[in-house]
Amino acid sequence: MPALPEHYSAQPTESAELSQRAKRRLANKELQKACKRRRTVYRGNQANLRDKYGIKITGALRVHVEEAVYPPRTLQRATGGPTKKTPMVQGGQWEQLTLRPLKTLLEAGNITHAAIPNPNFKADANSCRFAALRFNDCVREDQQAALIKRIEAVKDLGANFEVTSAHGTSFQQLWIGNWKPYTAAPRVAKGGCASLGTPLDAGLAELVKEIHPIMQDRPAQLLEQLDPDAARRMRFNHQIVAKAMAASVHLQKEKNQQWHAEDASRKNTSRFRLGGMGSMLAVSISTAKGTDFHYDNNDDGHVYSAIVVLGADGNLHLPDVGYKVHVKKGSVVFFPANQLLHKLDIDENAGANAKQFVLTFWTDKRSMEYLQANKHKEDFYGVSELDDDEPLKHLMKDCYIV
């Protein structure tokens, strides 16, 4: 092989280096232009969706809007679902719904707060405007740690966490009712009471006390901006619940007054509204696969139910609208759980031994029906009149009352 000339260099010449830099600058400019075009298209699409569904976003609030993948439902609920006595019907509506392919709605980058308009929304029917609203960073890390500590402490004190056929065996729930029972007991549970002064009584009160200001802050404010009509209905519901709870008419009035007089703090704890999010609260501990698909039949369908995920990220499956909504720790999702088939599981990236804590808020449909104005010009039926009502007793049997 002939020797290379002495002036030869394996390094590129200065003019070659300049040429390479020029190419990189040109490529970067083209990339920036492409990104700008995508942002312009994205913003235009988002503006069109907001106009189409009448979504008004004010101030600096940024909400990503996704349209439902599937058309509006023609039936209120899918048939053929599993019951306590019968398995799911093979090939039925329920199974077909659960097998639908779902798009994943991530919580990353510019997609943080997200909204899926409700394809079955009717303005004159007091229905929810959205099939799902996800608000991120509603519970700070220190608040998450404090809530998990409270939940575990309540369980250690003997609170009755149970599994249900609807949610599956890997989803343990403790129900806490945010309205006063038709007996004089401050908190009623299956098998007995958490009486005043007991550690369990104090633990339940502290848990609710810690939850209330969190939900009253960012989640309530964001819901007010996106769906003010539903937010107002939720506030009104809790006003009448609080009023009936504080001074039930008829036979319970004296007992209620005596109950409040025994301890001044009861007037405050019994009027907690859970941030205006619901009259009922379920505290859940989830492992493995999470819940099964189900409807929450006893939730009030005119307002939102809400979940807060702690401990491990999760995914809320909503096959009616075609989405799997990713829910990070500390995020809140509002959705009409009475009307949409759904399940919540632990995100696969959380690890095999992950434990998820879930706070679920809802307004109980049956309690609202019992608290309507009566024909005798008194504000509400006294709950003492319902002692012989079996549906209400069933509702109360596994429920702590604050």
N, C-alpha and C positions, 0 to 999 in steps of 0.2 A: 504494500500500500504506500503510495507516495506521501512524503511528509507534507504537512499543512504549512502554508506560508506563515512567517513569523507574525505578520500583522493580523492573522485570523483570531477571532475571539468567539467562544461559545455563547457569550452574553449577547442579548439583542442590542442593536444600536439605539442611540438616544431617540432617533426619529421613529423607530419601531415601538419603543416604550410610549412615546407620545400618541402613536396611533392606537395602542391598546387602551390607554386612558380615555381617549376620545370615544372609543367604542363603548367603554363602560359607562361614561357619562351619558351617551346617547341611549343606551339600554335603560339606565335609571330614569331618564326623562320619559321614555316610552312607558315604563312601568308606572310612574307617577300619573301620567295621563290616563292610563287604563284604570288605575285605582280611583281617580277622580270621576271618570265616566261611570264606574260601578256605584260609587257613592251617590252620584246624581240620579242614576236609575233607581237605586234603593230608596232614596228619599222621596222620589216621585211615586214609587209604588206604595210606600208607607202612607204618604199623603192621600193617595187615592183610596186606600183601605180605611183610613180614618174618616174620610168624607162619606164613603159608602155606608159605614156603620154608625155614623153620627158620633164618633169618638172625639171628645174635646180634651186636649192636653194643654195645660197652661204652664207658664214659667219655664224652668229649666228641666222639668220632668221629661225623661226619655223612656219611651215604652215601645218595644218591638211588637208589631201586630202580625199575627198569622191567621189566615182564613182557614176555616174548617175544611178538612180534606173531603169529607163526605156530606151529602145533602141533608136537609132537615129530616128528623124522624117523622114517620107517619103514625107510629104507635108510641104511647107514653113510655112503655118499658118493653124490653125483650121478654118473650115467653120461653118456657122450656128450661128455666134455671133450676139448680139443685135446691132441694128442701131438706128439712131434718129427716124426712122419711123416704125421699126418692132422689136418685142421682140425676145429674144433668141429662136432658134429652139429647141423644146423639143426632147431629144434623139439624137441631132446632135453632131458633133465632138467637138464643143465648150463646150457644157454641159458635155459631157463625160470627157473631159480634166479637167474641173474644179472640178469634183467629184472624181478625183483620190485620193487615200490615200497618204499622204505625210509623210516622215520622218522629224523630227525636227533636224536641225543642230544648236546645242546650242553654246553659247559663254561663256564657264565656264571651270574652271580648266585648263588642258593642251590644250583645244580646244579654241584658241583665233583667230588668223588668220586662215582662211579656204579657200579652193579652191575646186570647182567642175568642172572638165574638161568638155569641150563642146563636147558632142558625135557627133555633126555635124561639127566639126572643119576640115577644109581642108587647108593644108599649102600653096597651090598655089592659094587660093581664097581670100587672104587678109581678112580672117575671124578671129574672136576672139578665142583664144585658150581655154578660160574658159567660162562656162555657168554662173559662179558667182565667184567673189573674194571678200571675206570679210576681211577688215583690222580693227582691234580694236584700240581704244584710239588714234584716229587721230585728235580729237578736244578736247582740255583740258576743264575742267569744267568752268574755267573763260572765255575761248573763247566762249563756248556754251552760257553762260549767256549774254555775250556781243552781240552775233549774234541775240539771241532772242529779246533783247532790241531794236536792230536796226530794226528788222522785224516789231515789234509792232509799233515802231515810224513811219516807212514808211506807215504802214496801217493807223495810226492816221492822217497822213498828206494827205490822200486822194488817195493813190495808189489803183488801181482798181483790187482787188482780186475777181476772178470769179470762178464759178463752170462749169464743162464740163460734157457732157453726158458720156464720156469715163471713167472719174474718179469718178463720183458720186457726190451727193449733199453735202456730209460731208467733201469734200476735196476742199478747196479754193486755187486758184493759182494766182500768179502774175508772168508774164513772163518778163524777162529782156534779151534783145538781145545784145550780145557782138560784134556787128559789126555795122558800120555806115549805116544809111538808105539812100534811094535814094532821100531824100529831104534834105534841109539844116538844118532841126531841129535836135538838138543833141539827144533828146529823144522823141519818138513818142508813144502816147497811144491812145486807143479808146476814141474818144471825145475830143482830144486836145493834147497839149504838156506840158511836165514838163520843162518849160523854164529855161535858165541859170539864176542862182541867186535866184530861188524860194526855199523854204524849202524842197519841195519834190525832186527837182533836187539834192540838197545837200545831202539829206538823201539816195537817190539811189546810188550816187557816193560813199558815206562813207560805205554803205553796201557792194558794190562790192570790194571796197578797202580792207575791212577787210577779205573778203572771199578768195581773191587771194593768199596771202602768206600761209594761212592754207592749201589749196589744193596743192600748189606748194611744200610743205614740205613732210611730211610723206606719204600721199596718192600717190603722183607722184613718189616718190622714190621706194615705194613698188611695184607699178605697173611696173616700169622699170625693177625690178628684176624678176618678175614672167612672164610678157609677153612683152619683150622689143620691139618686132615687132609692136604690137598694140600701145604701148606707142610712138614709133617713128612716126607712121602714125598720131596719134593725134597731136603731135607737128607740123608735116608738115602741117596738115590741118589748124592749127591756124596761122602758118606763112603766108599762102596765104590769109587767111581772114584778118589778120592785114595789109598785104601789100595793098590789095584792099581797105581796110577801110581808111588807111592813105592817099592814093593818087589815088582815082578812076580815070580811064582814061576818055577821051571824055568830055562830057558836064559838069560833076561834078567836074572836077579837080580844077577850080578856086574857086568854092563854098567851097570845102573841105579845100583849103589853107586859105581862108578867115575865115572859121569856126575855124580852129586851131589858126589863128593869133589873134582872138578876146580874147582868154584866153589861156595862156601858159599851164595851167593844163590840158587842153583838150587833148593834145598830149599824156599825160600819161593815163588819164582815158579811152580814146577811144581805147587804146591798151591793156587794161587788158585782159589776156587770161584765167582768172579763174583757174590759176594754171596749165594750159594746159589740163584741163578736158573737155572743151566744148566751143562752140561758143554761146551757149544759156544757160540760167539759169532760172529755175522756183523756186520761193519761195512759199511754200505751208503751210497752216495751216489745220491740220487734227483733226477731232473729231469723236466720235462714231465709225463706222465700217471702216473708212479709205476709200480707193479707191475700185472701182469695178475691176473685171478682165478686162484687156485690153492689146492691143499691142500699142506701140508708133510708129505708121506707118511712121512718118516723121523724125525719128532719123536715122542717118547714120549707117547702119548695119555693116560697116567694122570696126567700133571702138566701144568702150564701152560707155554706158551711166553710170551715177553714181548717187547714192543717199547718202545724209548725214542726219542722224536722230538726232534730238535735242528735248529736253523737255520730251519725254517719249519713252521707248523701243518699238520696233516694230517687225513685222514679214513680211518678203518678201516671198510670195507664188510663187513657180516656178513649176507648175505641169508638164511641159515638161520633167524635169529631176527628179521629184519626191521628192522635198525638200521644207520645210518651213524653211527659213533661219532666225534665231533670230538675230536681230540687236539692240545692246545696244546703248544708247545715246552716241554720239561722235564717233560712228563707221561709216565706209564708205563701201558701196557695189558697185562693178563694175559688170555690166552684159549687154548683148546685148538686150536692151529693144525693139528693132525693131523686133526681131526674137522669143522671148520667151513670151508667155502669162504670165501675172503677176498681182499681186495686193499687196498693202502694207497696213497693218492694225496696230492698236495699240495693244501691248501685253496686254492680259487679266489681268495680275498682276499689270498693271500701274494704275488701278482704274477707276471707272465709269466716273469721271470728268476730266480725263487726256486730255491734249492738246499736240499734236505732231507738231513740226515744221520740215519741210523737205526741204532740198536743193537738187534740181535735175539738173544735168549737162548733156548736150547732144550736139552733133554736128548735126545741121540741114541738112538733106539730100538735100533739095531743094536749100538752099543757096550754098552748095558745088557744086551742078550741075551748078549753075549760075556763079561760080567763076573759072571755068576751063579755061585753056589757049585758046585763040582764033586764028583764021586762019590769022589774019592781022598783026601778029608778035608783037602785043601789049600784055602786060602781061595778062590782064584780061578784060572781058567785063565790061564796066562801068555800075553800077547798075542803072544809070539814064535811060538806054535803056529799062529797064524792067517796066516802069511806067504803061504800059497797060496790064501787065501780071496779070491775076486774081489770080492764085495760090499764087503768092508772096504777093499780096495785102491781101489775106486772112490770110497768115502767119503773116503779120505785124499788123493786125488790133487791136489785144489785147496785143501788145508787146511794152514794154519800150525799148528804144535803148540807150546804153551807148557809 
